[in-house]
Amino acid sequence: MKPAENGLSDHLTMHGLSRRFGSFTALDAVSLSIRKGEFVCLLGPSGCGKTTLLRLIAGLDLPDAGSIALQARDITRAAPAQRDYGIVFQSYALFPNLSVADNIAYGLKPRHERQRHRLRVRELLDMVGLPGAEDKYPAQLSGGQQQRVALARALATSPGMLLLDEPLSALDARVRDKLREELKGLQQRLGVTTLMVTHDQEEALAIADRVVVMNAGRIEQIGTPAEIYRQPCSRFVAEFVGEANWLPATACGAQQVRVGNHALRLEAVLPPDPALQLFLRPEDVIIKPRWENAPNTVLARVDNISFGGALTRIRLLPEGMPGQVLYAEVCPGMLDRQPLVPGEIVPVELPAARLLAFAGDLPC
Ligand SMILES: Nc1ncnc2c1ncn2[C@@H]1O[C@H](COP(=O)(O)OP(=O)(O)OP(=O)(O)O)[C@@H](O)[C@H]1O
């Protein structure tokens, strides 16, 4: 077991995992370590290989190359039962003809210890917020309740690892948000190492200790939610996670670019490409109360203001950048202090510390 940077040991280590289906490479030399007690999300668009990777870890499929180690024990080709995990799928996958209690106790052994199992089932139902549901059948439960039962079943044997394949995506938004919070709380209380597959970036950022962004069978970036959101390492990650402004630019110095008629400075290092795309989150665009001759500040016309609850979205048309639209997101409180009206011209700062540059043409 190798101690990781934060003192926690690696629970699961994958090295050079590849999986091909005919001539198609679904996973391409993926290496990843998950620390004990960590909550890791595999995030990426449909078809990027998330489920394939989860299935290799679960032993439901075998890799064409590479290895998987569980606490330094090679489990690459071990049977699923030798891998010490509980699993929850998107579809609730409960046995419809078994009661909730029997569904949860299904994997508990030895089978004759019925009294001990009854106590364990009660404990698990309390844990997942369904006390007293022992005698119900899956058809009598809502989707959210069924997923709670599936979670209880996955945790019944106190596995060292929890594998979750889009467990919340079939639920409606309110149930999903509530269950997401509860799942995170439960995972932290139990300290169970957890790997969850999701294509929902908001979900991944909200729940994970670390996010693994995948694209076309490869890992694009591994980082904390804040690192993934604030410092995307590639165009793909920057486009896939969150909202952003994209401004076509040309390099004109070590950390200087030209956008339309404006010269802008970046703190980030520029890629070695003359044609660039600047990236700036809408909440990092600063609408200033008055004009000052400050760096990275341009004038823009307020084109539209749309109220969005916690944040108001402002569509700006910067002067000297023909055809360019810039979105700013501000707290409603800021607009109380500094009211804006469509048509007015405002100074806008594009902070050097928040601008990133990526090579290439317009994003798709
Ligand atoms: N058994 C299989 N035979 C052939 N191709 C497969 C098989 N399993 C997966 N694939 C292909 O491998 C690629 C990755 O699939 P995978 O299910 O891992 O994607 P995913 O990222 O989990 O996507 P989704 O979010 O849609 O589930 C897809 O193009 C899929 O069609």
The ligand as an SDF file (V2000), in Angstrom:
LIG
                    3D

 31 33  0  0  0  0  0  0  0  0999 V2000
  -19.9920   -4.8820  -24.8730 N   0  0  0  0  0  0  0  0  0  0  0  0
  -19.7200   -3.9130  -25.7240 C   0  0  0  0  0  0  0  0  0  0  0  0
  -19.5800   -4.1830  -27.0470 N   0  0  0  0  0  0  0  0  0  0  0  0
  -19.2640   -3.1840  -27.9210 C   0  0  0  0  0  0  0  0  0  0  0  0
  -19.0930   -1.8960  -27.5750 N   0  0  0  0  0  0  0  0  0  0  0  0
  -19.2410   -1.5780  -26.2840 C   0  0  0  0  0  0  0  0  0  0  0  0
  -19.5560   -2.5600  -25.3000 C   0  0  0  0  0  0  0  0  0  0  0  0
  -19.6190   -1.9360  -24.1000 N   0  0  0  0  0  0  0  0  0  0  0  0
  -19.3590   -0.6390  -24.3360 C   0  0  0  0  0  0  0  0  0  0  0  0
  -19.1270   -0.4130  -25.6380 N   0  0  0  0  0  0  0  0  0  0  0  0
  -18.7900    0.8690  -26.2510 C   0  0  0  0  0  0  0  0  0  0  0  0
  -17.7350    1.4550  -25.5170 O   0  0  0  0  0  0  0  0  0  0  0  0
  -17.9120    2.8490  -25.4000 C   0  0  0  0  0  0  0  0  0  0  0  0
  -17.8770    3.2270  -23.9490 C   0  0  0  0  0  0  0  0  0  0  0  0
  -19.0530    2.7310  -23.3210 O   0  0  0  0  0  0  0  0  0  0  0  0
  -19.3990    3.0490  -21.8080 P   0  0  0  0  0  0  0  0  0  0  0  0
  -20.6790    2.3510  -21.4860 O   0  0  0  0  0  0  0  0  0  0  0  0
  -18.2330    2.7650  -20.9580 O   0  0  0  0  0  0  0  0  0  0  0  0
  -19.6320    4.6120  -21.8760 O   0  0  0  0  0  0  0  0  0  0  0  0
  -20.1350    5.6090  -20.7530 P   0  0  0  0  0  0  0  0  0  0  0  0
  -19.1250    6.6730  -20.6580 O   0  0  0  0  0  0  0  0  0  0  0  0
  -20.4580    4.8470  -19.5020 O   0  0  0  0  0  0  0  0  0  0  0  0
  -21.4370    6.1860  -21.4210 O   0  0  0  0  0  0  0  0  0  0  0  0
  -22.9350    6.3710  -20.8380 P   0  0  0  0  0  0  0  0  0  0  0  0
  -22.8830    7.5850  -19.9650 O   0  0  0  0  0  0  0  0  0  0  0  0
  -23.7510    6.5780  -22.0730 O   0  0  0  0  0  0  0  0  0  0  0  0
  -23.2760    5.1060  -20.1120 O   0  0  0  0  0  0  0  0  0  0  0  0
  -19.2380    3.1880  -26.0700 C   0  0  0  0  0  0  0  0  0  0  0  0
  -18.9720    3.6520  -27.3600 O   0  0  0  0  0  0  0  0  0  0  0  0
  -19.9460    1.8420  -26.1380 C   0  0  0  0  0  0  0  0  0  0  0  0
  -20.7910    1.7780  -27.2570 O   0  0  0  0  0  0  0  0  0  0  0  0
  1  2  1  0
  2  3  1  0
  2  7  2  0
  3  4  2  0
  4  5  1  0
  5  6  2  0
  6  7  1  0
  6 10  1  0
  7  8  1  0
  8  9  2  0
  9 10  1  0
 10 11  1  0
 11 12  1  0
 11 30  1  0
 12 13  1  0
 13 14  1  0
 13 28  1  0
 14 15  1  0
 15 16  1  0
 16 17  2  0
 16 18  1  0
 16 19  1  0
 19 20  1  0
 20 21  2  0
 20 22  1  0
 20 23  1  0
 23 24  1  0
 24 25  2  0
 24 26  1  0
 24 27  1  0
 28 29  1  0
 28 30  1  0
 30 31  1  0
M  END
$$$$
